[in-house]
Amino acid sequence: MTEQVAYQLAAGICHTFGRQAPAREGGQFATLLGNLERVPDDCAGYIYQRARELESMPANLSRFCILCWEQWKADDPDGAGRSPCKTCAGSGGWTFFRKADGRWREFFSPCPECASIPPRLRARLRPSCQTPEQLRARGCLVLPADYPGGAAAFRRDRGLE
C-alpha cells in the first residue's frame, strides 16, 4: 500500500472512532506502513468499511488491516478485484533450477514484492527472494511461467534429469 493511501486509511479509521490520526513522521505510522507494504491500494476501501462495522477502535491497527486483507483475498480468490504484481505478474514467485551436489535441483523463490511473507520474517527472508534476473546471474535456470508442460517438460527439454 502506498504511503498516501495507508495514511488516509489510518486517519479515516482513527477519525471514525474519535481518535487523532498518527503522526505521518512518527514511528507508529512507520510501523503500520511497513506492515501494509504488500497490501494493494485497492483493498483500502474494504478495510475502512470493515472498521466502520466495529464498535470500537481496533487495539492493533496493523493486525486488523492484515486480517481484513486476508479476508478480502479469500472473498476474491481469483484476484478479479486487484491488479497483478508488476514483478511476477501475479504468480507469487519463480520455480528455478540450480546445480547442487552435481545434480540439477528444483527450488522456488517467492516474489520479493508480493509474496506472502509475514512481517516478522520479512527481514530474514527478503534476501532469499530474488528476481529472475538475479537468479540467472547466479547461474540458475528459471522456468518461464507460461512454459508448455510446466516444470517436468522444462527439466526434460533442458536435460536436467
Phi and psi in radians as a Rosetta constraint file:
Dihedral C 1 N 2 CA 2 C 2 CIRCULARHARMONIC -1.222 0.35
Dihedral N 2 CA 2 C 2 N 3 CIRCULARHARMONIC 2.769 0.35
Dihedral C 2 N 3 CA 3 C 3 CIRCULARHARMONIC -1.031 0.35
Dihedral N 3 CA 3 C 3 N 4 CIRCULARHARMONIC -0.769 0.35
Dihedral C 3 N 4 CA 4 C 4 CIRCULARHARMONIC -1.053 0.35
Dihedral N 4 CA 4 C 4 N 5 CIRCULARHARMONIC -0.845 0.35
Dihedral C 4 N 5 CA 5 C 5 CIRCULARHARMONIC -1.169 0.35
Dihedral N 5 CA 5 C 5 N 6 CIRCULARHARMONIC -0.728 0.35
Dihedral C 5 N 6 CA 6 C 6 CIRCULARHARMONIC -1.082 0.35
Dihedral N 6 CA 6 C 6 N 7 CIRCULARHARMONIC -0.715 0.35
Dihedral C 6 N 7 CA 7 C 7 CIRCULARHARMONIC -1.182 0.35
Dihedral N 7 CA 7 C 7 N 8 CIRCULARHARMONIC -0.752 0.35
Dihedral C 7 N 8 CA 8 C 8 CIRCULARHARMONIC -1.063 0.35
Dihedral N 8 CA 8 C 8 N 9 CIRCULARHARMONIC -0.708 0.35
Dihedral C 8 N 9 CA 9 C 9 CIRCULARHARMONIC -1.113 0.35
Dihedral N 9 CA 9 C 9 N 10 CIRCULARHARMONIC -0.878 0.35
Dihedral C 9 N 10 CA 10 C 10 CIRCULARHARMONIC -1.065 0.35
Dihedral N 10 CA 10 C 10 N 11 CIRCULARHARMONIC -0.781 0.35
Dihedral C 10 N 11 CA 11 C 11 CIRCULARHARMONIC -1.111 0.35
Dihedral N 11 CA 11 C 11 N 12 CIRCULARHARMONIC -0.742 0.35
Dihedral C 11 N 12 CA 12 C 12 CIRCULARHARMONIC -1.078 0.35
Dihedral N 12 CA 12 C 12 N 13 CIRCULARHARMONIC -0.771 0.35
Dihedral C 12 N 13 CA 13 C 13 CIRCULARHARMONIC -1.145 0.35
Dihedral N 13 CA 13 C 13 N 14 CIRCULARHARMONIC -0.766 0.35
Dihedral C 13 N 14 CA 14 C 14 CIRCULARHARMONIC -1.063 0.35
Dihedral N 14 CA 14 C 14 N 15 CIRCULARHARMONIC -0.803 0.35
Dihedral C 14 N 15 CA 15 C 15 CIRCULARHARMONIC -1.136 0.35
Dihedral N 15 CA 15 C 15 N 16 CIRCULARHARMONIC -0.579 0.35
Dihedral C 15 N 16 CA 16 C 16 CIRCULARHARMONIC -1.011 0.35
Dihedral N 16 CA 16 C 16 N 17 CIRCULARHARMONIC -0.612 0.35
Dihedral C 16 N 17 CA 17 C 17 CIRCULARHARMONIC -1.820 0.35
Dihedral N 17 CA 17 C 17 N 18 CIRCULARHARMONIC 0.299 0.35
Dihedral C 17 N 18 CA 18 C 18 CIRCULARHARMONIC 1.222 0.35
Dihedral N 18 CA 18 C 18 N 19 CIRCULARHARMONIC 0.429 0.35
Dihedral C 18 N 19 CA 19 C 19 CIRCULARHARMONIC -1.815 0.35
Dihedral N 19 CA 19 C 19 N 20 CIRCULARHARMONIC 2.748 0.35
Dihedral C 19 N 20 CA 20 C 20 CIRCULARHARMONIC -1.393 0.35
Dihedral N 20 CA 20 C 20 N 21 CIRCULARHARMONIC 2.437 0.35
Dihedral C 20 N 21 CA 21 C 21 CIRCULARHARMONIC -1.132 0.35
Dihedral N 21 CA 21 C 21 N 22 CIRCULARHARMONIC 2.584 0.35
Dihedral C 21 N 22 CA 22 C 22 CIRCULARHARMONIC -1.143 0.35
Dihedral N 22 CA 22 C 22 N 23 CIRCULARHARMONIC 2.604 0.35
Dihedral C 22 N 23 CA 23 C 23 CIRCULARHARMONIC -1.112 0.35
Dihedral N 23 CA 23 C 23 N 24 CIRCULARHARMONIC 2.323 0.35
Dihedral C 23 N 24 CA 24 C 24 CIRCULARHARMONIC -1.089 0.35
Dihedral N 24 CA 24 C 24 N 25 CIRCULARHARMONIC -0.530 0.35
Dihedral C 24 N 25 CA 25 C 25 CIRCULARHARMONIC -1.628 0.35
Dihedral N 25 CA 25 C 25 N 26 CIRCULARHARMONIC -0.024 0.35
Dihedral C 25 N 26 CA 26 C 26 CIRCULARHARMONIC -1.444 0.35
Dihedral N 26 CA 26 C 26 N 27 CIRCULARHARMONIC 2.902 0.35
Dihedral C 26 N 27 CA 27 C 27 CIRCULARHARMONIC -1.176 0.35
Dihedral N 27 CA 27 C 27 N 28 CIRCULARHARMONIC -0.571 0.35
Dihedral C 27 N 28 CA 28 C 28 CIRCULARHARMONIC -1.098 0.35
Dihedral N 28 CA 28 C 28 N 29 CIRCULARHARMONIC -0.787 0.35
Dihedral C 28 N 29 CA 29 C 29 CIRCULARHARMONIC -1.234 0.35
Dihedral N 29 CA 29 C 29 N 30 CIRCULARHARMONIC -0.634 0.35
Dihedral C 29 N 30 CA 30 C 30 CIRCULARHARMONIC -1.071 0.35
Dihedral N 30 CA 30 C 30 N 31 CIRCULARHARMONIC -0.698 0.35
Dihedral C 30 N 31 CA 31 C 31 CIRCULARHARMONIC -1.133 0.35
Dihedral N 31 CA 31 C 31 N 32 CIRCULARHARMONIC -0.797 0.35
Dihedral C 31 N 32 CA 32 C 32 CIRCULARHARMONIC -1.037 0.35
Dihedral N 32 CA 32 C 32 N 33 CIRCULARHARMONIC -0.819 0.35
Dihedral C 32 N 33 CA 33 C 33 CIRCULARHARMONIC -1.063 0.35
Dihedral N 33 CA 33 C 33 N 34 CIRCULARHARMONIC -0.735 0.35
Dihedral C 33 N 34 CA 34 C 34 CIRCULARHARMONIC -1.079 0.35
Dihedral N 34 CA 34 C 34 N 35 CIRCULARHARMONIC -0.677 0.35
Dihedral C 34 N 35 CA 35 C 35 CIRCULARHARMONIC -1.284 0.35
Dihedral N 35 CA 35 C 35 N 36 CIRCULARHARMONIC -0.406 0.35
Dihedral C 35 N 36 CA 36 C 36 CIRCULARHARMONIC -1.781 0.35
Dihedral N 36 CA 36 C 36 N 37 CIRCULARHARMONIC 0.130 0.35
Dihedral C 36 N 37 CA 37 C 37 CIRCULARHARMONIC -1.082 0.35
Dihedral N 37 CA 37 C 37 N 38 CIRCULARHARMONIC -0.454 0.35
Dihedral C 37 N 38 CA 38 C 38 CIRCULARHARMONIC -1.610 0.35
Dihedral N 38 CA 38 C 38 N 39 CIRCULARHARMONIC -0.208 0.35
Dihedral C 38 N 39 CA 39 C 39 CIRCULARHARMONIC -1.330 0.35
Dihedral N 39 CA 39 C 39 N 40 CIRCULARHARMONIC 2.217 0.35
Dihedral C 39 N 40 CA 40 C 40 CIRCULARHARMONIC -1.230 0.35
Dihedral N 40 CA 40 C 40 N 41 CIRCULARHARMONIC 2.604 0.35
Dihedral C 40 N 41 CA 41 C 41 CIRCULARHARMONIC -0.979 0.35
Dihedral N 41 CA 41 C 41 N 42 CIRCULARHARMONIC -0.572 0.35
Dihedral C 41 N 42 CA 42 C 42 CIRCULARHARMONIC -1.003 0.35
Dihedral N 42 CA 42 C 42 N 43 CIRCULARHARMONIC -0.414 0.35
Dihedral C 42 N 43 CA 43 C 43 CIRCULARHARMONIC -1.459 0.35
Dihedral N 43 CA 43 C 43 N 44 CIRCULARHARMONIC -0.234 0.35
Dihedral C 43 N 44 CA 44 C 44 CIRCULARHARMONIC -1.013 0.35
Dihedral N 44 CA 44 C 44 N 45 CIRCULARHARMONIC -0.766 0.35
Dihedral C 44 N 45 CA 45 C 45 CIRCULARHARMONIC -1.071 0.35
Dihedral N 45 CA 45 C 45 N 46 CIRCULARHARMONIC -0.713 0.35
Dihedral C 45 N 46 CA 46 C 46 CIRCULARHARMONIC -1.097 0.35
Dihedral N 46 CA 46 C 46 N 47 CIRCULARHARMONIC -0.796 0.35
Dihedral C 46 N 47 CA 47 C 47 CIRCULARHARMONIC -1.080 0.35
Dihedral N 47 CA 47 C 47 N 48 CIRCULARHARMONIC -0.765 0.35
Dihedral C 47 N 48 CA 48 C 48 CIRCULARHARMONIC -1.087 0.35
Dihedral N 48 CA 48 C 48 N 49 CIRCULARHARMONIC -0.770 0.35
Dihedral C 48 N 49 CA 49 C 49 CIRCULARHARMONIC -1.090 0.35
Dihedral N 49 CA 49 C 49 N 50 CIRCULARHARMONIC -0.697 0.35
Dihedral C 49 N 50 CA 50 C 50 CIRCULARHARMONIC -1.124 0.35
Dihedral N 50 CA 50 C 50 N 51 CIRCULARHARMONIC -0.674 0.35
Dihedral C 50 N 51 CA 51 C 51 CIRCULARHARMONIC -1.126 0.35
Dihedral N 51 CA 51 C 51 N 52 CIRCULARHARMONIC -0.667 0.35
Dihedral C 51 N 52 CA 52 C 52 CIRCULARHARMONIC -1.154 0.35
Dihedral N 52 CA 52 C 52 N 53 CIRCULARHARMONIC -0.361 0.35
Dihedral C 52 N 53 CA 53 C 53 CIRCULARHARMONIC -1.400 0.35
Dihedral N 53 CA 53 C 53 N 54 CIRCULARHARMONIC -0.211 0.35
Dihedral C 53 N 54 CA 54 C 54 CIRCULARHARMONIC -1.407 0.35
Dihedral N 54 CA 54 C 54 N 55 CIRCULARHARMONIC 2.761 0.35
Dihedral C 54 N 55 CA 55 C 55 CIRCULARHARMONIC -1.525 0.35
Dihedral N 55 CA 55 C 55 N 56 CIRCULARHARMONIC -0.420 0.35
Dihedral C 55 N 56 CA 56 C 56 CIRCULARHARMONIC -2.522 0.35
Dihedral N 56 CA 56 C 56 N 57 CIRCULARHARMONIC 2.871 0.35
Dihedral C 56 N 57 CA 57 C 57 CIRCULARHARMONIC -1.067 0.35
Dihedral N 57 CA 57 C 57 N 58 CIRCULARHARMONIC 2.336 0.35
Dihedral C 57 N 58 CA 58 C 58 CIRCULARHARMONIC -1.040 0.35
Dihedral N 58 CA 58 C 58 N 59 CIRCULARHARMONIC 2.388 0.35
Dihedral C 58 N 59 CA 59 C 59 CIRCULARHARMONIC -1.146 0.35
Dihedral N 59 CA 59 C 59 N 60 CIRCULARHARMONIC -0.606 0.35
Dihedral C 59 N 60 CA 60 C 60 CIRCULARHARMONIC -2.186 0.35
Dihedral N 60 CA 60 C 60 N 61 CIRCULARHARMONIC 1.701 0.35
Dihedral C 60 N 61 CA 61 C 61 CIRCULARHARMONIC -1.101 0.35
Dihedral N 61 CA 61 C 61 N 62 CIRCULARHARMONIC -0.686 0.35
Dihedral C 61 N 62 CA 62 C 62 CIRCULARHARMONIC -1.046 0.35
Dihedral N 62 CA 62 C 62 N 63 CIRCULARHARMONIC -0.846 0.35
Dihedral C 62 N 63 CA 63 C 63 CIRCULARHARMONIC -1.098 0.35
Dihedral N 63 CA 63 C 63 N 64 CIRCULARHARMONIC -0.752 0.35
Dihedral C 63 N 64 CA 64 C 64 CIRCULARHARMONIC -1.027 0.35
Dihedral N 64 CA 64 C 64 N 65 CIRCULARHARMONIC -0.799 0.35
Dihedral C 64 N 65 CA 65 C 65 CIRCULARHARMONIC -1.115 0.35
Dihedral N 65 CA 65 C 65 N 66 CIRCULARHARMONIC -0.735 0.35
Dihedral C 65 N 66 CA 66 C 66 CIRCULARHARMONIC -1.133 0.35
Dihedral N 66 CA 66 C 66 N 67 CIRCULARHARMONIC -0.746 0.35
Dihedral C 66 N 67 CA 67 C 67 CIRCULARHARMONIC -1.105 0.35
Dihedral N 67 CA 67 C 67 N 68 CIRCULARHARMONIC -0.699 0.35
Dihedral C 67 N 68 CA 68 C 68 CIRCULARHARMONIC -1.111 0.35
Dihedral N 68 CA 68 C 68 N 69 CIRCULARHARMONIC -0.717 0.35
Dihedral C 68 N 69 CA 69 C 69 CIRCULARHARMONIC -1.083 0.35
Dihedral N 69 CA 69 C 69 N 70 CIRCULARHARMONIC -0.754 0.35
Dihedral C 69 N 70 CA 70 C 70 CIRCULARHARMONIC -1.058 0.35
Dihedral N 70 CA 70 C 70 N 71 CIRCULARHARMONIC -0.725 0.35
Dihedral C 70 N 71 CA 71 C 71 CIRCULARHARMONIC -1.161 0.35
Dihedral N 71 CA 71 C 71 N 72 CIRCULARHARMONIC -0.691 0.35
Dihedral C 71 N 72 CA 72 C 72 CIRCULARHARMONIC -1.056 0.35
Dihedral N 72 CA 72 C 72 N 73 CIRCULARHARMONIC -0.745 0.35
Dihedral C 72 N 73 CA 73 C 73 CIRCULARHARMONIC -1.162 0.35
Dihedral N 73 CA 73 C 73 N 74 CIRCULARHARMONIC -0.686 0.35
Dihedral C 73 N 74 CA 74 C 74 CIRCULARHARMONIC -1.147 0.35
Dihedral N 74 CA 74 C 74 N 75 CIRCULARHARMONIC -0.636 0.35
Dihedral C 74 N 75 CA 75 C 75 CIRCULARHARMONIC -1.243 0.35
Dihedral N 75 CA 75 C 75 N 76 CIRCULARHARMONIC -0.374 0.35
Dihedral C 75 N 76 CA 76 C 76 CIRCULARHARMONIC -2.322 0.35
Dihedral N 76 CA 76 C 76 N 77 CIRCULARHARMONIC 1.138 0.35
Dihedral C 76 N 77 CA 77 C 77 CIRCULARHARMONIC -1.091 0.35
Dihedral N 77 CA 77 C 77 N 78 CIRCULARHARMONIC -0.449 0.35
Dihedral C 77 N 78 CA 78 C 78 CIRCULARHARMONIC -1.486 0.35
Dihedral N 78 CA 78 C 78 N 79 CIRCULARHARMONIC -0.067 0.35
Dihedral C 78 N 79 CA 79 C 79 CIRCULARHARMONIC 1.270 0.35
Dihedral N 79 CA 79 C 79 N 80 CIRCULARHARMONIC 0.420 0.35
Dihedral C 79 N 80 CA 80 C 80 CIRCULARHARMONIC -1.105 0.35
Dihedral N 80 CA 80 C 80 N 81 CIRCULARHARMONIC -0.474 0.35
Dihedral C 80 N 81 CA 81 C 81 CIRCULARHARMONIC -1.614 0.35
Dihedral N 81 CA 81 C 81 N 82 CIRCULARHARMONIC 0.101 0.35
Dihedral C 81 N 82 CA 82 C 82 CIRCULARHARMONIC -2.447 0.35
Dihedral N 82 CA 82 C 82 N 83 CIRCULARHARMONIC 2.671 0.35
Dihedral C 82 N 83 CA 83 C 83 CIRCULARHARMONIC -1.462 0.35
Dihedral N 83 CA 83 C 83 N 84 CIRCULARHARMONIC 2.542 0.35
Dihedral C 83 N 84 CA 84 C 84 CIRCULARHARMONIC -1.211 0.35
Dihedral N 84 CA 84 C 84 N 85 CIRCULARHARMONIC 2.714 0.35
Dihedral C 84 N 85 CA 85 C 85 CIRCULARHARMONIC -1.025 0.35
Dihedral N 85 CA 85 C 85 N 86 CIRCULARHARMONIC 2.422 0.35
Dihedral C 85 N 86 CA 86 C 86 CIRCULARHARMONIC -1.286 0.35
Dihedral N 86 CA 86 C 86 N 87 CIRCULARHARMONIC -0.410 0.35
Dihedral C 86 N 87 CA 87 C 87 CIRCULARHARMONIC -1.420 0.35
Dihedral N 87 CA 87 C 87 N 88 CIRCULARHARMONIC -0.786 0.35
Dihedral C 87 N 88 CA 88 C 88 CIRCULARHARMONIC -2.009 0.35
Dihedral N 88 CA 88 C 88 N 89 CIRCULARHARMONIC 0.078 0.35
Dihedral C 88 N 89 CA 89 C 89 CIRCULARHARMONIC 1.000 0.35
Dihedral N 89 CA 89 C 89 N 90 CIRCULARHARMONIC 0.536 0.35
Dihedral C 89 N 90 CA 90 C 90 CIRCULARHARMONIC 1.528 0.35
Dihedral N 90 CA 90 C 90 N 91 CIRCULARHARMONIC 0.066 0.35
Dihedral C 90 N 91 CA 91 C 91 CIRCULARHARMONIC -1.406 0.35
Dihedral N 91 CA 91 C 91 N 92 CIRCULARHARMONIC -0.319 0.35
Dihedral C 91 N 92 CA 92 C 92 CIRCULARHARMONIC 1.516 0.35
Dihedral N 92 CA 92 C 92 N 93 CIRCULARHARMONIC -0.149 0.35
Dihedral C 92 N 93 CA 93 C 93 CIRCULARHARMONIC 2.759 0.35
Dihedral N 93 CA 93 C 93 N 94 CIRCULARHARMONIC -2.873 0.35
Dihedral C 93 N 94 CA 94 C 94 CIRCULARHARMONIC -2.373 0.35
Dihedral N 94 CA 94 C 94 N 95 CIRCULARHARMONIC 2.429 0.35
Dihedral C 94 N 95 CA 95 C 95 CIRCULARHARMONIC -1.519 0.35
Dihedral N 95 CA 95 C 95 N 96 CIRCULARHARMONIC 2.348 0.35
Dihedral C 95 N 96 CA 96 C 96 CIRCULARHARMONIC -2.493 0.35
Dihedral N 96 CA 96 C 96 N 97 CIRCULARHARMONIC 2.844 0.35
Dihedral C 96 N 97 CA 97 C 97 CIRCULARHARMONIC -2.115 0.35
Dihedral N 97 CA 97 C 97 N 98 CIRCULARHARMONIC 2.352 0.35
Dihedral C 97 N 98 CA 98 C 98 CIRCULARHARMONIC -2.370 0.35
Dihedral N 98 CA 98 C 98 N 99 CIRCULARHARMONIC 2.481 0.35
Dihedral C 98 N 99 CA 99 C 99 CIRCULARHARMONIC -1.370 0.35
Dihedral N 99 CA 99 C 99 N 100 CIRCULARHARMONIC 2.162 0.35
Dihedral C 99 N 100 CA 100 C 100 CIRCULARHARMONIC -2.462 0.35
Dihedral N 100 CA 100 C 100 N 101 CIRCULARHARMONIC 2.282 0.35
Dihedral C 100 N 101 CA 101 C 101 CIRCULARHARMONIC 0.976 0.35
Dihedral N 101 CA 101 C 101 N 102 CIRCULARHARMONIC 0.640 0.35
Dihedral C 101 N 102 CA 102 C 102 CIRCULARHARMONIC 1.366 0.35
Dihedral N 102 CA 102 C 102 N 103 CIRCULARHARMONIC 0.023 0.35
Dihedral C 102 N 103 CA 103 C 103 CIRCULARHARMONIC -2.191 0.35
Dihedral N 103 CA 103 C 103 N 104 CIRCULARHARMONIC 2.629 0.35
Dihedral C 103 N 104 CA 104 C 104 CIRCULARHARMONIC -1.415 0.35
Dihedral N 104 CA 104 C 104 N 105 CIRCULARHARMONIC 2.175 0.35
Dihedral C 104 N 105 CA 105 C 105 CIRCULARHARMONIC -2.037 0.35
Dihedral N 105 CA 105 C 105 N 106 CIRCULARHARMONIC 2.605 0.35
Dihedral C 105 N 106 CA 106 C 106 CIRCULARHARMONIC -1.640 0.35
Dihedral N 106 CA 106 C 106 N 107 CIRCULARHARMONIC 2.359 0.35
Dihedral C 106 N 107 CA 107 C 107 CIRCULARHARMONIC -2.357 0.35
Dihedral N 107 CA 107 C 107 N 108 CIRCULARHARMONIC 2.981 0.35
Dihedral C 107 N 108 CA 108 C 108 CIRCULARHARMONIC -2.334 0.35
Dihedral N 108 CA 108 C 108 N 109 CIRCULARHARMONIC 2.333 0.35
Dihedral C 108 N 109 CA 109 C 109 CIRCULARHARMONIC -2.012 0.35
Dihedral N 109 CA 109 C 109 N 110 CIRCULARHARMONIC 2.068 0.35
Dihedral C 109 N 110 CA 110 C 110 CIRCULARHARMONIC -1.130 0.35
Dihedral N 110 CA 110 C 110 N 111 CIRCULARHARMONIC 2.619 0.35
Dihedral C 110 N 111 CA 111 C 111 CIRCULARHARMONIC -1.120 0.35
Dihedral N 111 CA 111 C 111 N 112 CIRCULARHARMONIC 2.280 0.35
Dihedral C 111 N 112 CA 112 C 112 CIRCULARHARMONIC -1.210 0.35
Dihedral N 112 CA 112 C 112 N 113 CIRCULARHARMONIC -0.272 0.35
Dihedral C 112 N 113 CA 113 C 113 CIRCULARHARMONIC -1.637 0.35
Dihedral N 113 CA 113 C 113 N 114 CIRCULARHARMONIC -0.719 0.35
Dihedral C 113 N 114 CA 114 C 114 CIRCULARHARMONIC -2.160 0.35
Dihedral N 114 CA 114 C 114 N 115 CIRCULARHARMONIC -0.081 0.35
Dihedral C 114 N 115 CA 115 C 115 CIRCULARHARMONIC -1.020 0.35
Dihedral N 115 CA 115 C 115 N 116 CIRCULARHARMONIC 2.532 0.35
Dihedral C 115 N 116 CA 116 C 116 CIRCULARHARMONIC -1.381 0.35
Dihedral N 116 CA 116 C 116 N 117 CIRCULARHARMONIC 1.431 0.35
Dihedral C 116 N 117 CA 117 C 117 CIRCULARHARMONIC -1.879 0.35
Dihedral N 117 CA 117 C 117 N 118 CIRCULARHARMONIC 2.098 0.35
Dihedral C 117 N 118 CA 118 C 118 CIRCULARHARMONIC -0.981 0.35
Dihedral N 118 CA 118 C 118 N 119 CIRCULARHARMONIC 2.467 0.35
Dihedral C 118 N 119 CA 119 C 119 CIRCULARHARMONIC -0.923 0.35
Dihedral N 119 CA 119 C 119 N 120 CIRCULARHARMONIC -0.632 0.35
Dihedral C 119 N 120 CA 120 C 120 CIRCULARHARMONIC -1.204 0.35
Dihedral N 120 CA 120 C 120 N 121 CIRCULARHARMONIC -0.364 0.35
Dihedral C 120 N 121 CA 121 C 121 CIRCULARHARMONIC -1.772 0.35
Dihedral N 121 CA 121 C 121 N 122 CIRCULARHARMONIC -0.207 0.35
Dihedral C 121 N 122 CA 122 C 122 CIRCULARHARMONIC -0.989 0.35
Dihedral N 122 CA 122 C 122 N 123 CIRCULARHARMONIC -0.791 0.35
Dihedral C 122 N 123 CA 123 C 123 CIRCULARHARMONIC -1.090 0.35
Dihedral N 123 CA 123 C 123 N 124 CIRCULARHARMONIC -0.652 0.35
Dihedral C 123 N 124 CA 124 C 124 CIRCULARHARMONIC -1.331 0.35
Dihedral N 124 CA 124 C 124 N 125 CIRCULARHARMONIC -0.638 0.35
Dihedral C 124 N 125 CA 125 C 125 CIRCULARHARMONIC -1.578 0.35
Dihedral N 125 CA 125 C 125 N 126 CIRCULARHARMONIC -0.426 0.35
Dihedral C 125 N 126 CA 126 C 126 CIRCULARHARMONIC -0.906 0.35
Dihedral N 126 CA 126 C 126 N 127 CIRCULARHARMONIC -0.734 0.35
Dihedral C 126 N 127 CA 127 C 127 CIRCULARHARMONIC -1.053 0.35
Dihedral N 127 CA 127 C 127 N 128 CIRCULARHARMONIC -0.447 0.35
Dihedral C 127 N 128 CA 128 C 128 CIRCULARHARMONIC -1.466 0.35
Dihedral N 128 CA 128 C 128 N 129 CIRCULARHARMONIC -0.185 0.35
Dihedral C 128 N 129 CA 129 C 129 CIRCULARHARMONIC -1.529 0.35
Dihedral N 129 CA 129 C 129 N 130 CIRCULARHARMONIC 1.964 0.35
Dihedral C 129 N 130 CA 130 C 130 CIRCULARHARMONIC -2.215 0.35
Dihedral N 130 CA 130 C 130 N 131 CIRCULARHARMONIC 2.644 0.35
Dihedral C 130 N 131 CA 131 C 131 CIRCULARHARMONIC -1.337 0.35
Dihedral N 131 CA 131 C 131 N 132 CIRCULARHARMONIC 2.826 0.35
Dihedral C 131 N 132 CA 132 C 132 CIRCULARHARMONIC -0.987 0.35
Dihedral N 132 CA 132 C 132 N 133 CIRCULARHARMONIC -0.638 0.35
Dihedral C 132 N 133 CA 133 C 133 CIRCULARHARMONIC -1.108 0.35
Dihedral N 133 CA 133 C 133 N 134 CIRCULARHARMONIC -0.733 0.35
Dihedral C 133 N 134 CA 134 C 134 CIRCULARHARMONIC -1.142 0.35
Dihedral N 134 CA 134 C 134 N 135 CIRCULARHARMONIC -0.691 0.35
Dihedral C 134 N 135 CA 135 C 135 CIRCULARHARMONIC -1.138 0.35
Dihedral N 135 CA 135 C 135 N 136 CIRCULARHARMONIC -0.759 0.35
Dihedral C 135 N 136 CA 136 C 136 CIRCULARHARMONIC -1.095 0.35
Dihedral N 136 CA 136 C 136 N 137 CIRCULARHARMONIC -0.666 0.35
Dihedral C 136 N 137 CA 137 C 137 CIRCULARHARMONIC -1.097 0.35
Dihedral N 137 CA 137 C 137 N 138 CIRCULARHARMONIC -0.431 0.35
Dihedral C 137 N 138 CA 138 C 138 CIRCULARHARMONIC -1.566 0.35
Dihedral N 138 CA 138 C 138 N 139 CIRCULARHARMONIC 0.098 0.35
Dihedral C 138 N 139 CA 139 C 139 CIRCULARHARMONIC 1.542 0.35
Dihedral N 139 CA 139 C 139 N 140 CIRCULARHARMONIC 0.238 0.35
Dihedral C 139 N 140 CA 140 C 140 CIRCULARHARMONIC -1.528 0.35
Dihedral N 140 CA 140 C 140 N 141 CIRCULARHARMONIC 2.707 0.35
Dihedral C 140 N 141 CA 141 C 141 CIRCULARHARMONIC -1.806 0.35
Dihedral N 141 CA 141 C 141 N 142 CIRCULARHARMONIC 2.137 0.35
Dihedral C 141 N 142 CA 142 C 142 CIRCULARHARMONIC -1.749 0.35
Dihedral N 142 CA 142 C 142 N 143 CIRCULARHARMONIC 2.250 0.35
Dihedral C 142 N 143 CA 143 C 143 CIRCULARHARMONIC -1.303 0.35
Dihedral N 143 CA 143 C 143 N 144 CIRCULARHARMONIC 2.074 0.35
Dihedral C 143 N 144 CA 144 C 144 CIRCULARHARMONIC -1.096 0.35
Dihedral N 144 CA 144 C 144 N 145 CIRCULARHARMONIC 2.457 0.35
Dihedral C 144 N 145 CA 145 C 145 CIRCULARHARMONIC -1.021 0.35
Dihedral N 145 CA 145 C 145 N 146 CIRCULARHARMONIC -0.559 0.35
Dihedral C 145 N 146 CA 146 C 146 CIRCULARHARMONIC -1.807 0.35
Dihedral N 146 CA 146 C 146 N 147 CIRCULARHARMONIC 0.413 0.35
Dihedral C 146 N 147 CA 147 C 147 CIRCULARHARMONIC -1.154 0.35
Dihedral N 147 CA 147 C 147 N 148 CIRCULARHARMONIC 2.173 0.35
Dihedral C 147 N 148 CA 148 C 148 CIRCULARHARMONIC -1.104 0.35
Dihedral N 148 CA 148 C 148 N 149 CIRCULARHARMONIC 2.164 0.35
Dihedral C 148 N 149 CA 149 C 149 CIRCULARHARMONIC 1.633 0.35
Dihedral N 149 CA 149 C 149 N 150 CIRCULARHARMONIC -0.120 0.35
Dihedral C 149 N 150 CA 150 C 150 CIRCULARHARMONIC 1.216 0.35
Dihedral N 150 CA 150 C 150 N 151 CIRCULARHARMONIC -2.706 0.35
Dihedral C 150 N 151 CA 151 C 151 CIRCULARHARMONIC -1.106 0.35
Dihedral N 151 CA 151 C 151 N 152 CIRCULARHARMONIC -0.663 0.35
Dihedral C 151 N 152 CA 152 C 152 CIRCULARHARMONIC -1.098 0.35
Dihedral N 152 CA 152 C 152 N 153 CIRCULARHARMONIC -0.775 0.35
Dihedral C 152 N 153 CA 153 C 153 CIRCULARHARMONIC -1.183 0.35
Dihedral N 153 CA 153 C 153 N 154 CIRCULARHARMONIC -0.663 0.35
Dihedral C 153 N 154 CA 154 C 154 CIRCULARHARMONIC -1.074 0.35
Dihedral N 154 CA 154 C 154 N 155 CIRCULARHARMONIC -0.813 0.35
Dihedral C 154 N 155 CA 155 C 155 CIRCULARHARMONIC -1.038 0.35
Dihedral N 155 CA 155 C 155 N 156 CIRCULARHARMONIC -0.831 0.35
Dihedral C 155 N 156 CA 156 C 156 CIRCULARHARMONIC -1.112 0.35
Dihedral N 156 CA 156 C 156 N 157 CIRCULARHARMONIC -0.839 0.35
Dihedral C 156 N 157 CA 157 C 157 CIRCULARHARMONIC -1.124 0.35
Dihedral N 157 CA 157 C 157 N 158 CIRCULARHARMONIC -0.516 0.35
Dihedral C 157 N 158 CA 158 C 158 CIRCULARHARMONIC -1.664 0.35
Dihedral N 158 CA 158 C 158 N 159 CIRCULARHARMONIC -0.057 0.35
Dihedral C 158 N 159 CA 159 C 159 CIRCULARHARMONIC 1.210 0.35
Dihedral N 159 CA 159 C 159 N 160 CIRCULARHARMONIC 0.644 0.35
Dihedral C 159 N 160 CA 160 C 160 CIRCULARHARMONIC -1.599 0.35
Dihedral N 160 CA 160 C 160 N 161 CIRCULARHARMONIC 0.024 0.35
